[in-house]
Amino acid sequence: QVQLVESGGGLVQPGGSLRLSCAASGIIFRFAVTTWYRQGPGKQRELAARLIIDGSTTYADSVKGRFTISRDNAKNTVYLQMNNLKPEDTAVYYCNVNVLNIAYWGQGTQVTVSS
């Protein structure tokens, strides 16, 4: 049974940092495409950052230079380091892991950026 457990969300002031984690079990993680999506209030879910098997990354324009996606295959964990957070980064962040064209989702973790 595949399970994704996210952690690291919370309330942070503008300019602050958070690191999200997504721990996966039940899959061969090193073959996975790992993506962080986010859904802000009243908005559609959007890709924030993606890391594929060869190490290539993709970022939404709005987070480039501030967010960094990384993974530890030994720990079956993908991370999203978020720096210089802005109020518009407020959203529920979802971890997505795709293995052999089967997508798995985490439960989501709330990130709120507010003073």
GUGUMI-378761 format. One record per residue: x, y, z of N, C-alpha, C, CB in turn; chain; residue number from 1; residue in one letter. Coordinates in steps of 0.2 Angstrom, whole numbers, plus 2048, in hexadecimal, padded with zeros to 3 digits. Glycine has a CB too. Layout:
<n.east->X | n.north->Y | n.up->Z | ca.east->X | ca.north->Y | ca.up->Z | c.east->X | c.north->Y | c.up->Z | cb.east->X | cb.north->Y | cb.up->Z | cadena->A | num->NUM | residuo->A>;
...
This chain:
<n.east->804 | n.north->7FA | n.up->800 | ca.east->800 | ca.north->800 | ca.up->800 | c.east->804 | c.north->806 | c.up->800 | cb.east->7FB | cb.north->800 | cb.up->806 | cadena->A | num->1 | residuo->Q>;
<n.east->803 | n.north->80B | n.up->7FB | ca.east->807 | ca.north->811 | ca.up->7FB | c.east->804 | c.north->816 | c.up->7FF | cb.east->807 | cb.north->813 | cb.up->7F3 | cadena->A | num->2 | residuo->V>;
<n.east->809 | n.north->819 | n.up->803 | ca.east->807 | ca.north->81F | ca.up->808 | c.east->80C | c.north->824 | c.up->807 | cb.east->807 | cb.north->81C | cb.up->80F | cadena->A | num->3 | residuo->Q>;
<n.east->809 | n.north->82A | n.up->807 | ca.east->80D | ca.north->830 | ca.up->807 | c.east->80B | c.north->834 | c.up->80D | cb.east->80C | cb.north->835 | cb.up->800 | cadena->A | num->4 | residuo->L>;
<n.east->810 | n.north->836 | n.up->811 | ca.east->80F | ca.north->83A | ca.up->817 | c.east->813 | c.north->841 | c.up->816 | cb.east->811 | cb.north->836 | cb.up->81D | cadena->A | num->5 | residuo->V>;
<n.east->80F | n.north->846 | n.up->816 | ca.east->812 | ca.north->84D | ca.up->816 | c.east->812 | c.north->850 | c.up->81D | cb.east->80E | cb.north->851 | cb.up->811 | cadena->A | num->6 | residuo->E>;
<n.east->817 | n.north->854 | n.up->81D | ca.east->818 | ca.north->858 | ca.up->824 | c.east->81C | c.north->85E | c.up->822 | cb.east->81C | cb.north->854 | cb.up->829 | cadena->A | num->7 | residuo->S>;
<n.east->81C | n.north->863 | n.up->827 | ca.east->820 | ca.north->869 | ca.up->826 | c.east->81C | c.north->86F | c.up->825 | cb.east->825 | cb.north->868 | cb.up->821 | cadena->A | num->8 | residuo->G>;
<n.east->816 | n.north->86F | n.up->824 | ca.east->812 | ca.north->875 | ca.up->823 | c.east->811 | c.north->879 | c.up->829 | cb.east->80B | cb.north->873 | cb.up->820 | cadena->A | num->9 | residuo->G>;
<n.east->80E | n.north->87F | n.up->828 | ca.east->80D | ca.north->883 | ca.up->82E | c.east->80C | c.north->88A | c.up->82D | cb.east->812 | cb.north->882 | cb.up->833 | cadena->A | num->10 | residuo->G>;
<n.east->80C | n.north->88E | n.up->832 | ca.east->80B | ca.north->895 | ca.up->831 | c.east->812 | c.north->899 | c.up->831 | cb.east->806 | cb.north->898 | cb.up->836 | cadena->A | num->11 | residuo->L>;
<n.east->813 | n.north->89D | n.up->82D | ca.east->81A | ca.north->8A0 | ca.up->82C | c.east->819 | c.north->8A8 | c.up->82A | cb.east->81F | cb.north->89D | cb.up->828 | cadena->A | num->12 | residuo->V>;
<n.east->81D | n.north->8AC | n.up->82C | ca.east->81D | ca.north->8B3 | ca.up->82A | c.east->820 | c.north->8B4 | c.up->823 | cb.east->820 | cb.north->8B7 | cb.up->82F | cadena->A | num->13 | residuo->Q>;
<n.east->81D | n.north->8B9 | n.up->820 | ca.east->821 | ca.north->8BA | ca.up->819 | c.east->828 | c.north->8BB | c.up->81A | cb.east->81E | cb.north->8C1 | cb.up->816 | cadena->A | num->14 | residuo->P>;
<n.east->82C | n.north->8B8 | n.up->815 | ca.east->833 | ca.north->8B8 | ca.up->815 | c.east->836 | c.north->8B2 | c.up->819 | cb.east->835 | cb.north->8BE | cb.up->819 | cadena->A | num->15 | residuo->G>;
<n.east->832 | n.north->8AE | n.up->81C | ca.east->834 | ca.north->8A8 | ca.up->820 | c.east->835 | c.north->8A2 | c.up->81C | cb.east->82F | cb.north->8A7 | cb.up->825 | cadena->A | num->16 | residuo->G>;
<n.east->837 | n.north->89D | n.up->81F | ca.east->838 | ca.north->897 | ca.up->81B | c.east->834 | c.north->891 | c.up->81E | cb.east->840 | cb.north->895 | cb.up->81B | cadena->A | num->17 | residuo->S>;
<n.east->833 | n.north->88C | n.up->81A | ca.east->830 | ca.north->885 | ca.up->81D | c.east->833 | c.north->880 | c.up->818 | cb.east->828 | cb.north->885 | cb.up->81C | cadena->A | num->18 | residuo->L>;
<n.east->834 | n.north->87A | n.up->81B | ca.east->836 | ca.north->874 | ca.up->817 | c.east->830 | c.north->86F | c.up->818 | cb.east->83D | cb.north->871 | cb.up->819 | cadena->A | num->19 | residuo->R>;
<n.east->82D | n.north->86D | n.up->812 | ca.east->828 | ca.north->868 | ca.up->812 | c.east->82C | c.north->861 | c.up->810 | cb.east->823 | cb.north->869 | cb.up->80D | cadena->A | num->20 | residuo->L>;
<n.east->829 | n.north->85C | n.up->813 | ca.east->82C | ca.north->855 | ca.up->812 | c.east->826 | c.north->851 | c.up->810 | cb.east->82F | cb.north->852 | cb.up->819 | cadena->A | num->21 | residuo->S>;
<n.east->828 | n.north->84C | n.up->80C | ca.east->823 | ca.north->847 | ca.up->80A | c.east->826 | c.north->840 | c.up->80A | cb.east->820 | cb.north->848 | cb.up->803 | cadena->A | num->22 | residuo->C>;
<n.east->824 | n.north->83C | n.up->80F | ca.east->827 | ca.north->835 | ca.up->810 | c.east->823 | c.north->830 | c.up->80C | cb.east->828 | cb.north->834 | cb.up->817 | cadena->A | num->23 | residuo->A>;
<n.east->826 | n.north->82C | n.up->808 | ca.east->822 | ca.north->827 | ca.up->804 | c.east->823 | c.north->820 | c.up->806 | cb.east->823 | cb.north->828 | cb.up->7FC | cadena->A | num->24 | residuo->A>;
<n.east->81E | n.north->81C | n.up->806 | ca.east->81F | ca.north->815 | ca.up->808 | c.east->81B | c.north->811 | c.up->803 | cb.east->81D | cb.north->813 | cb.up->80F | cadena->A | num->25 | residuo->S>;
<n.east->81E | n.north->80B | n.up->801 | ca.east->81A | ca.north->806 | ca.up->7FD | c.east->81C | c.north->807 | c.up->7F6 | cb.east->813 | cb.north->807 | cb.up->7FE | cadena->A | num->26 | residuo->G>;
<n.east->821 | n.north->80B | n.up->7F4 | ca.east->822 | ca.north->80C | ca.up->7ED | c.east->82A | c.north->80C | c.up->7EC | cb.east->81F | cb.north->813 | cb.up->7EA | cadena->A | num->27 | residuo->I>;
<n.east->82C | n.north->80B | n.up->7E6 | ca.east->833 | ca.north->80B | ca.up->7E4 | c.east->835 | c.north->813 | c.up->7E3 | cb.east->835 | cb.north->807 | cb.up->7DE | cadena->A | num->28 | residuo->I>;
<n.east->837 | n.north->816 | n.up->7E8 | ca.east->837 | ca.north->81D | ca.up->7E8 | c.east->83C | c.north->820 | c.up->7E3 | cb.east->839 | cb.north->820 | cb.up->7EE | cadena->A | num->29 | residuo->F>;
<n.east->841 | n.north->81D | n.up->7E2 | ca.east->847 | ca.north->81F | ca.up->7DD | c.east->844 | c.north->820 | c.up->7D6 | cb.east->84D | cb.north->81B | cb.up->7DE | cadena->A | num->30 | residuo->R>;
<n.east->83F | n.north->81C | n.up->7D4 | ca.east->83C | ca.north->81C | ca.up->7CD | c.east->837 | c.north->821 | c.up->7CD | cb.east->83A | cb.north->815 | cb.up->7CB | cadena->A | num->31 | residuo->F>;
<n.east->835 | n.north->825 | n.up->7D2 | ca.east->830 | ca.north->82A | ca.up->7D2 | c.east->831 | c.north->831 | c.up->7CF | cb.east->82D | cb.north->82A | cb.up->7D9 | cadena->A | num->32 | residuo->A>;
<n.east->82C | n.north->834 | n.up->7CC | ca.east->82C | ca.north->83B | ca.up->7CB | c.east->828 | c.north->83E | c.up->7D1 | cb.east->828 | cb.north->83C | cb.up->7C4 | cadena->A | num->33 | residuo->V>;
<n.east->82C | n.north->843 | n.up->7D4 | ca.east->829 | ca.north->846 | ca.up->7DA | c.east->827 | c.north->84D | c.up->7D9 | cb.east->82E | cb.north->845 | cb.up->7E0 | cadena->A | num->34 | residuo->T>;
<n.east->821 | n.north->84F | n.up->7DB | ca.east->81F | ca.north->856 | ca.up->7DA | c.east->81B | c.north->858 | c.up->7E0 | cb.east->81A | cb.north->855 | cb.up->7D4 | cadena->A | num->35 | residuo->T>;
<n.east->81C | n.north->85F | n.up->7E1 | ca.east->818 | ca.north->862 | ca.up->7E6 | c.east->813 | c.north->867 | c.up->7E2 | cb.east->81D | cb.north->867 | cb.up->7EB | cadena->A | num->36 | residuo->W>;
<n.east->80D | n.north->866 | n.up->7E4 | ca.east->808 | ca.north->86A | ca.up->7E1 | c.east->805 | c.north->86E | c.up->7E7 | cb.east->802 | cb.north->866 | cb.up->7DE | cadena->A | num->37 | residuo->Y>;
<n.east->802 | n.north->874 | n.up->7E5 | ca.east->7FF | ca.north->878 | ca.up->7EA | c.east->7F8 | c.north->87B | c.up->7E8 | cb.east->803 | cb.north->87E | cb.up->7EC | cadena->A | num->38 | residuo->R>;
<n.east->7F4 | n.north->87C | n.up->7ED | ca.east->7ED | ca.north->87F | ca.up->7EB | c.east->7EC | c.north->884 | c.up->7F0 | cb.east->7E8 | cb.north->879 | cb.up->7EB | cadena->A | num->39 | residuo->Q>;
<n.east->7EC | n.north->88A | n.up->7ED | ca.east->7EA | ca.north->890 | ca.up->7F2 | c.east->7E3 | c.north->891 | c.up->7F2 | cb.east->7ED | cb.north->896 | cb.up->7EF | cadena->A | num->40 | residuo->G>;
<n.east->7E0 | n.north->895 | n.up->7F7 | ca.east->7D9 | ca.north->896 | ca.up->7F8 | c.east->7D6 | c.north->899 | c.up->7F2 | cb.east->7D8 | cb.north->89C | cb.up->7FE | cadena->A | num->41 | residuo->P>;
<n.east->7D1 | n.north->896 | n.up->7EF | ca.east->7CD | ca.north->898 | ca.up->7E9 | c.east->7D1 | c.north->897 | c.up->7E3 | cb.east->7CC | cb.north->89F | cb.up->7EA | cadena->A | num->42 | residuo->G>;
<n.east->7D7 | n.north->893 | n.up->7E3 | ca.east->7DB | ca.north->892 | ca.up->7DD | c.east->7DB | c.north->88B | c.up->7DB | cb.east->7E2 | cb.north->894 | cb.up->7DE | cadena->A | num->43 | residuo->K>;
<n.east->7DD | n.north->889 | n.up->7D5 | ca.east->7DE | ca.north->882 | ca.up->7D3 | c.east->7E4 | c.north->880 | c.up->7D5 | cb.east->7DD | cb.north->882 | cb.up->7CB | cadena->A | num->44 | residuo->Q>;
<n.east->7E5 | n.north->879 | n.up->7D6 | ca.east->7EB | ca.north->876 | ca.up->7D8 | c.east->7F0 | c.north->877 | c.up->7D2 | cb.east->7EA | cb.north->86F | cb.up->7D9 | cadena->A | num->45 | residuo->R>;
<n.east->7F6 | n.north->879 | n.up->7D4 | ca.east->7FC | ca.north->87A | ca.up->7CF | c.east->802 | c.north->877 | c.up->7D1 | cb.east->7FD | cb.north->882 | cb.up->7CF | cadena->A | num->46 | residuo->E>;
<n.east->806 | n.north->876 | n.up->7CC | ca.east->80D | ca.north->873 | ca.up->7CE | c.east->811 | c.north->878 | c.up->7D1 | cb.east->810 | cb.north->870 | cb.up->7C7 | cadena->A | num->47 | residuo->L>;
<n.east->814 | n.north->876 | n.up->7D6 | ca.east->819 | ca.north->87B | ca.up->7D9 | c.east->820 | c.north->879 | c.up->7D7 | cb.east->818 | cb.north->87B | cb.up->7E1 | cadena->A | num->48 | residuo->A>;
<n.east->822 | n.north->873 | n.up->7D8 | ca.east->829 | ca.north->870 | ca.up->7D6 | c.east->828 | c.north->869 | c.up->7D5 | cb.east->82D | cb.north->872 | cb.up->7DC | cadena->A | num->49 | residuo->A>;
<n.east->82D | n.north->867 | n.up->7D0 | ca.east->82D | ca.north->860 | ca.up->7CE | c.east->834 | c.north->85D | c.up->7CE | cb.east->829 | cb.north->85E | cb.up->7C7 | cadena->A | num->50 | residuo->R>;
<n.east->836 | n.north->857 | n.up->7D0 | ca.east->83C | ca.north->854 | ca.up->7CF | c.east->83C | c.north->84E | c.up->7CC | cb.east->840 | cb.north->854 | cb.up->7D6 | cadena->A | num->51 | residuo->L>;
<n.east->83F | n.north->84D | n.up->7C6 | ca.east->83E | ca.north->846 | ca.up->7C3 | c.east->845 | c.north->842 | c.up->7C4 | cb.east->83D | cb.north->847 | cb.up->7BC | cadena->A | num->52 | residuo->I>;
<n.east->845 | n.north->83C | n.up->7C1 | ca.east->849 | ca.north->837 | ca.up->7C3 | c.east->851 | c.north->839 | c.up->7C2 | cb.east->848 | cb.north->830 | cb.up->7C0 | cadena->A | num->53 | residuo->I>;
<n.east->851 | n.north->83D | n.up->7BC | ca.east->858 | ca.north->83E | ca.up->7BA | c.east->85B | c.north->845 | c.up->7BE | cb.east->859 | cb.north->840 | cb.up->7B3 | cadena->A | num->54 | residuo->D>;
<n.east->857 | n.north->847 | n.up->7C3 | ca.east->859 | ca.north->84D | ca.up->7C7 | c.east->856 | c.north->854 | c.up->7C4 | cb.east->860 | cb.north->84D | cb.up->7C7 | cadena->A | num->55 | residuo->G>;
<n.east->853 | n.north->854 | n.up->7BE | ca.east->851 | ca.north->85A | ca.up->7BB | c.east->84B | c.north->85C | c.up->7C0 | cb.east->84E | cb.north->859 | cb.up->7B4 | cadena->A | num->56 | residuo->S>;
<n.east->84B | n.north->863 | n.up->7C0 | ca.east->845 | ca.north->866 | ca.up->7C4 | c.east->841 | c.north->86B | c.up->7C0 | cb.east->848 | cb.north->86A | cb.up->7CA | cadena->A | num->57 | residuo->T>;
<n.east->83B | n.north->86C | n.up->7C2 | ca.east->837 | ca.north->871 | ca.up->7BF | c.east->834 | c.north->875 | c.up->7C4 | cb.east->831 | cb.north->86E | cb.up->7BA | cadena->A | num->58 | residuo->T>;
<n.east->833 | n.north->87C | n.up->7C4 | ca.east->830 | ca.north->880 | ca.up->7C9 | c.east->82B | c.north->884 | c.up->7C5 | cb.east->835 | cb.north->884 | cb.up->7CC | cadena->A | num->59 | residuo->Y>;
<n.east->826 | n.north->886 | n.up->7C9 | ca.east->821 | ca.north->88B | ca.up->7C7 | c.east->825 | c.north->892 | c.up->7C7 | cb.east->81B | cb.north->88B | cb.up->7CB | cadena->A | num->60 | residuo->A>;
<n.east->823 | n.north->896 | n.up->7C2 | ca.east->827 | ca.north->89C | ca.up->7C2 | c.east->826 | c.north->8A0 | c.up->7C8 | cb.east->824 | cb.north->8A1 | cb.up->7BC | cadena->A | num->61 | residuo->D>;
<n.east->821 | n.north->8A0 | n.up->7CC | ca.east->820 | ca.north->8A3 | ca.up->7D2 | c.east->824 | c.north->8A1 | c.up->7D8 | cb.east->818 | cb.north->8A3 | cb.up->7D4 | cadena->A | num->62 | residuo->S>;
<n.east->827 | n.north->89B | n.up->7D7 | ca.east->82B | ca.north->899 | ca.up->7DD | c.east->833 | c.north->898 | c.up->7DB | cb.east->829 | cb.north->892 | cb.up->7DF | cadena->A | num->63 | residuo->V>;
<n.east->834 | n.north->899 | n.up->7D5 | ca.east->83B | ca.north->899 | ca.up->7D3 | c.east->840 | c.north->89D | c.up->7D7 | cb.east->83C | cb.north->89A | cb.up->7CB | cadena->A | num->64 | residuo->K>;
<n.east->845 | n.north->89A | n.up->7D9 | ca.east->84A | ca.north->89E | ca.up->7DD | c.east->849 | c.north->89E | c.up->7E4 | cb.east->84B | cb.north->8A5 | cb.up->7DA | cadena->A | num->65 | residuo->G>;
<n.east->843 | n.north->89C | n.up->7E6 | ca.east->841 | ca.north->89C | ca.up->7ED | c.east->840 | c.north->895 | c.up->7F0 | cb.east->83A | cb.north->8A0 | cb.up->7EE | cadena->A | num->66 | residuo->R>;
<n.east->83D | n.north->890 | n.up->7EC | ca.east->83C | ca.north->889 | ca.up->7EE | c.east->841 | c.north->885 | c.up->7EB | cb.east->834 | cb.north->887 | cb.up->7EB | cadena->A | num->67 | residuo->F>;
<n.east->842 | n.north->87F | n.up->7EE | ca.east->847 | ca.north->87A | ca.up->7EC | c.east->844 | c.north->873 | c.up->7EE | cb.east->84E | cb.north->87B | cb.up->7EF | cadena->A | num->68 | residuo->T>;
<n.east->843 | n.north->86F | n.up->7E8 | ca.east->841 | ca.north->868 | ca.up->7E9 | c.east->847 | c.north->864 | c.up->7E9 | cb.east->83C | cb.north->866 | cb.up->7E4 | cadena->A | num->69 | residuo->I>;
<n.east->846 | n.north->85F | n.up->7EE | ca.east->84C | ca.north->85A | ca.up->7EE | c.east->849 | c.north->853 | c.up->7F1 | cb.east->852 | cb.north->85D | cb.up->7F3 | cadena->A | num->70 | residuo->S>;
<n.east->84D | n.north->84E | n.up->7F1 | ca.east->84B | ca.north->848 | ca.up->7F3 | c.east->850 | c.north->844 | c.up->7F6 | cb.east->847 | cb.north->844 | cb.up->7EE | cadena->A | num->71 | residuo->R>;
<n.east->84F | n.north->83F | n.up->7FA | ca.east->853 | ca.north->83B | ca.up->7FD | c.east->851 | c.north->834 | c.up->7FC | cb.east->854 | cb.north->83C | cb.up->805 | cadena->A | num->72 | residuo->D>;
<n.east->853 | n.north->830 | n.up->7F7 | ca.east->851 | ca.north->82A | ca.up->7F5 | c.east->851 | c.north->825 | c.up->7FB | cb.east->854 | cb.north->827 | cb.up->7EF | cadena->A | num->73 | residuo->N>;
<n.east->857 | n.north->825 | n.up->7FF | ca.east->858 | ca.north->820 | ca.up->804 | c.east->852 | c.north->821 | c.up->809 | cb.east->85F | cb.north->822 | cb.up->807 | cadena->A | num->74 | residuo->A>;
<n.east->850 | n.north->827 | n.up->80A | ca.east->84A | ca.north->828 | ca.up->80F | c.east->843 | c.north->828 | c.up->80C | cb.east->84B | cb.north->82F | cb.up->813 | cadena->A | num->75 | residuo->K>;
<n.east->843 | n.north->827 | n.up->805 | ca.east->83D | ca.north->828 | ca.up->802 | c.east->839 | c.north->82E | c.up->803 | cb.east->838 | cb.north->822 | cb.up->803 | cadena->A | num->76 | residuo->N>;
<n.east->83D | n.north->833 | n.up->803 | ca.east->83A | ca.north->83A | ca.up->805 | c.east->83B | c.north->83F | c.up->800 | cb.east->83C | cb.north->83C | cb.up->80C | cadena->A | num->77 | residuo->T>;
<n.east->836 | n.north->843 | n.up->7FE | ca.east->838 | ca.north->849 | ca.up->7FA | c.east->836 | c.north->84F | c.up->7FE | cb.east->833 | cb.north->849 | cb.up->7F4 | cadena->A | num->78 | residuo->V>;
<n.east->83A | n.north->855 | n.up->7FD | ca.east->83A | ca.north->85B | ca.up->801 | c.east->838 | c.north->861 | c.up->7FD | cb.east->840 | cb.north->85C | cb.up->805 | cadena->A | num->79 | residuo->Y>;
<n.east->835 | n.north->866 | n.up->800 | ca.east->834 | ca.north->86C | ca.up->7FD | c.east->837 | c.north->872 | c.up->801 | cb.east->82D | cb.north->86D | cb.up->7FA | cadena->A | num->80 | residuo->L>;
<n.east->83D | n.north->874 | n.up->800 | ca.east->83F | ca.north->87A | ca.up->804 | c.east->83C | c.north->880 | c.up->801 | cb.east->847 | cb.north->87A | cb.up->804 | cadena->A | num->81 | residuo->Q>;
<n.east->839 | n.north->884 | n.up->805 | ca.east->836 | ca.north->88A | ca.up->803 | c.east->838 | c.north->890 | c.up->807 | cb.east->82E | cb.north->88A | cb.up->804 | cadena->A | num->82 | residuo->M>;
<n.east->83C | n.north->895 | n.up->804 | ca.east->83F | ca.north->89A | ca.up->807 | c.east->83B | c.north->8A1 | c.up->804 | cb.east->846 | cb.north->89B | cb.up->805 | cadena->A | num->83 | residuo->N>;
<n.east->83C | n.north->8A6 | n.up->808 | ca.east->839 | ca.north->8AD | ca.up->806 | c.east->832 | c.north->8AC | c.up->804 | cb.east->83D | cb.north->8B0 | cb.up->800 | cadena->A | num->84 | residuo->N>;
<n.east->82E | n.north->8A9 | n.up->809 | ca.east->827 | ca.north->8A7 | ca.up->808 | c.east->823 | c.north->8AE | c.up->807 | cb.east->825 | cb.north->8A3 | cb.up->80D | cadena->A | num->85 | residuo->L>;
<n.east->81E | n.north->8AE | n.up->803 | ca.east->81A | ca.north->8B3 | ca.up->802 | c.east->813 | c.north->8B2 | c.up->804 | cb.east->81B | cb.north->8B6 | cb.up->7FB | cadena->A | num->86 | residuo->K>;
<n.east->80F | n.north->8B6 | n.up->805 | ca.east->808 | ca.north->8B5 | ca.up->807 | c.east->804 | c.north->8B1 | c.up->801 | cb.east->804 | cb.north->8BB | cb.up->808 | cadena->A | num->87 | residuo->P>;
<n.east->806 | n.north->8B2 | n.up->7FB | ca.east->803 | ca.north->8AE | ca.up->7F5 | c.east->805 | c.north->8A7 | c.up->7F5 | cb.east->805 | cb.north->8B2 | cb.up->7EF | cadena->A | num->88 | residuo->E>;
<n.east->80A | n.north->8A5 | n.up->7F9 | ca.east->80C | ca.north->89E | ca.up->7F9 | c.east->807 | c.north->89A | c.up->7FE | cb.east->813 | cb.north->89D | cb.up->7FC | cadena->A | num->89 | residuo->D>;
<n.east->803 | n.north->89E | n.up->801 | ca.east->7FE | ca.north->89A | ca.up->805 | c.east->7FA | c.north->895 | c.up->801 | cb.east->7F9 | cb.north->89F | cb.up->809 | cadena->A | num->90 | residuo->T>;
<n.east->7FA | n.north->88F | n.up->804 | ca.east->7F7 | ca.north->88A | ca.up->800 | c.east->7F7 | c.north->883 | c.up->804 | cb.east->7FA | cb.north->889 | cb.up->7F9 | cadena->A | num->91 | residuo->A>;
<n.east->7F3 | n.north->87E | n.up->801 | ca.east->7F4 | ca.north->878 | ca.up->804 | c.east->7F9 | c.north->874 | c.up->7FF | cb.east->7ED | cb.north->873 | cb.up->804 | cadena->A | num->92 | residuo->V>;
<n.east->7FE | n.north->872 | n.up->801 | ca.east->804 | ca.north->86F | ca.up->7FD | c.east->803 | c.north->867 | c.up->7FD | cb.east->80B | cb.north->871 | cb.up->7FF | cadena->A | num->93 | residuo->Y>;
<n.east->803 | n.north->864 | n.up->7F7 | ca.east->802 | ca.north->85D | ca.up->7F6 | c.east->808 | c.north->85A | c.up->7F3 | cb.east->7FC | cb.north->85C | cb.up->7F2 | cadena->A | num->94 | residuo->Y>;
<n.east->80A | n.north->854 | n.up->7F6 | ca.east->80F | ca.north->850 | ca.up->7F3 | c.east->80C | c.north->84B | c.up->7EE | cb.east->813 | cb.north->84D | cb.up->7F8 | cadena->A | num->95 | residuo->C>;
<n.east->80F | n.north->84B | n.up->7E8 | ca.east->80D | ca.north->846 | ca.up->7E3 | c.east->813 | c.north->842 | c.up->7E1 | cb.east->80A | cb.north->84A | cb.up->7DD | cadena->A | num->96 | residuo->N>;
<n.east->812 | n.north->83B | n.up->7E1 | ca.east->817 | ca.north->837 | ca.up->7DF | c.east->815 | c.north->832 | c.up->7D9 | cb.east->81A | cb.north->832 | cb.up->7E5 | cadena->A | num->97 | residuo->V>;
<n.east->818 | n.north->832 | n.up->7D3 | ca.east->816 | ca.north->82F | ca.up->7CE | c.east->81B | c.north->829 | c.up->7CC | cb.east->815 | cb.north->834 | cb.up->7C7 | cadena->A | num->98 | residuo->N>;
<n.east->818 | n.north->823 | n.up->7CC | ca.east->81D | ca.north->81D | ca.up->7CB | c.east->819 | c.north->819 | c.up->7C5 | cb.east->81E | cb.north->819 | cb.up->7D1 | cadena->A | num->99 | residuo->V>;
<n.east->81D | n.north->818 | n.up->7C0 | ca.east->81A | ca.north->814 | ca.up->7BA | c.east->813 | c.north->817 | c.up->7B8 | cb.east->819 | cb.north->80D | cb.up->7BC | cadena->A | num->100 | residuo->L>;
<n.east->812 | n.north->81E | n.up->7B8 | ca.east->80C | ca.north->821 | ca.up->7B6 | c.east->806 | c.north->820 | c.up->7BB | cb.east->80A | cb.north->81E | cb.up->7AF | cadena->A | num->101 | residuo->N>;
<n.east->808 | n.north->81E | n.up->7C1 | ca.east->803 | ca.north->81E | ca.up->7C6 | c.east->804 | c.north->823 | c.up->7CB | cb.east->802 | cb.north->817 | cb.up->7C9 | cadena->A | num->102 | residuo->I>;
<n.east->7FF | n.north->828 | n.up->7CC | ca.east->801 | ca.north->82D | ca.up->7D1 | c.east->7FE | c.north->82C | c.up->7D7 | cb.east->7FE | cb.north->834 | cb.up->7CD | cadena->A | num->103 | residuo->A>;
<n.east->802 | n.north->82E | n.up->7DC | ca.east->7FF | ca.north->82E | ca.up->7E3 | c.east->800 | c.north->835 | c.up->7E6 | cb.east->804 | cb.north->829 | cb.up->7E7 | cadena->A | num->104 | residuo->Y>;
<n.east->7FB | n.north->836 | n.up->7EB | ca.east->7FB | ca.north->83D | ca.up->7EE | c.east->7FB | c.north->83C | c.up->7F5 | cb.east->7F4 | cb.north->840 | cb.up->7EC | cadena->A | num->105 | residuo->W>;
<n.east->7FE | n.north->841 | n.up->7F8 | ca.east->7FE | ca.north->842 | ca.up->7FF | c.east->7F8 | c.north->846 | c.up->801 | cb.east->804 | cb.north->846 | cb.up->802 | cadena->A | num->106 | residuo->G>;
<n.east->7F7 | n.north->846 | n.up->808 | ca.east->7F1 | ca.north->849 | ca.up->80B | c.east->7F1 | c.north->851 | c.up->80B | cb.east->7F0 | cb.north->847 | cb.up->812 | cadena->A | num->107 | residuo->Q>;
<n.east->7F6 | n.north->854 | n.up->809 | ca.east->7F7 | ca.north->85B | ca.up->809 | c.east->7F9 | c.north->85E | c.up->810 | cb.east->7F0 | cb.north->85E | cb.up->807 | cadena->A | num->108 | residuo->G>;
<n.east->7FD | n.north->863 | n.up->80F | ca.east->7FF | ca.north->867 | ca.up->816 | c.east->7FE | c.north->86E | c.up->814 | cb.east->806 | cb.north->865 | cb.up->817 | cadena->A | num->109 | residuo->T>;
<n.east->7FB | n.north->872 | n.up->819 | ca.east->7F9 | ca.north->879 | ca.up->819 | c.east->800 | c.north->87D | c.up->81A | cb.east->7F4 | cb.north->87B | cb.up->81D | cadena->A | num->110 | residuo->Q>;
<n.east->801 | n.north->882 | n.up->816 | ca.east->806 | ca.north->887 | ca.up->816 | c.east->802 | c.north->88E | c.up->816 | cb.east->80C | cb.north->886 | cb.up->811 | cadena->A | num->111 | residuo->V>;
<n.east->803 | n.north->891 | n.up->81C | ca.east->800 | ca.north->898 | ca.up->81C | c.east->806 | c.north->89D | c.up->81D | cb.east->7FB | cb.north->898 | cb.up->822 | cadena->A | num->112 | residuo->T>;
<n.east->806 | n.north->8A2 | n.up->819 | ca.east->80B | ca.north->8A7 | ca.up->819 | c.east->807 | c.north->8AE | c.up->81B | cb.east->80F | cb.north->8A8 | cb.up->813 | cadena->A | num->113 | residuo->V>;
<n.east->808 | n.north->8B0 | n.up->821 | ca.east->805 | ca.north->8B6 | ca.up->824 | c.east->808 | c.north->8B9 | c.up->829 | cb.east->7FD | cb.north->8B4 | cb.up->826 | cadena->A | num->114 | residuo->S>;
<n.east->808 | n.north->8C0 | n.up->82A | ca.east->80A | ca.north->8C3 | ca.up->82F | c.east->805 | c.north->8C4 | c.up->835 | cb.east->80D | cb.north->8CA | cb.up->82D | cadena->A | num->115 | residuo->S>;
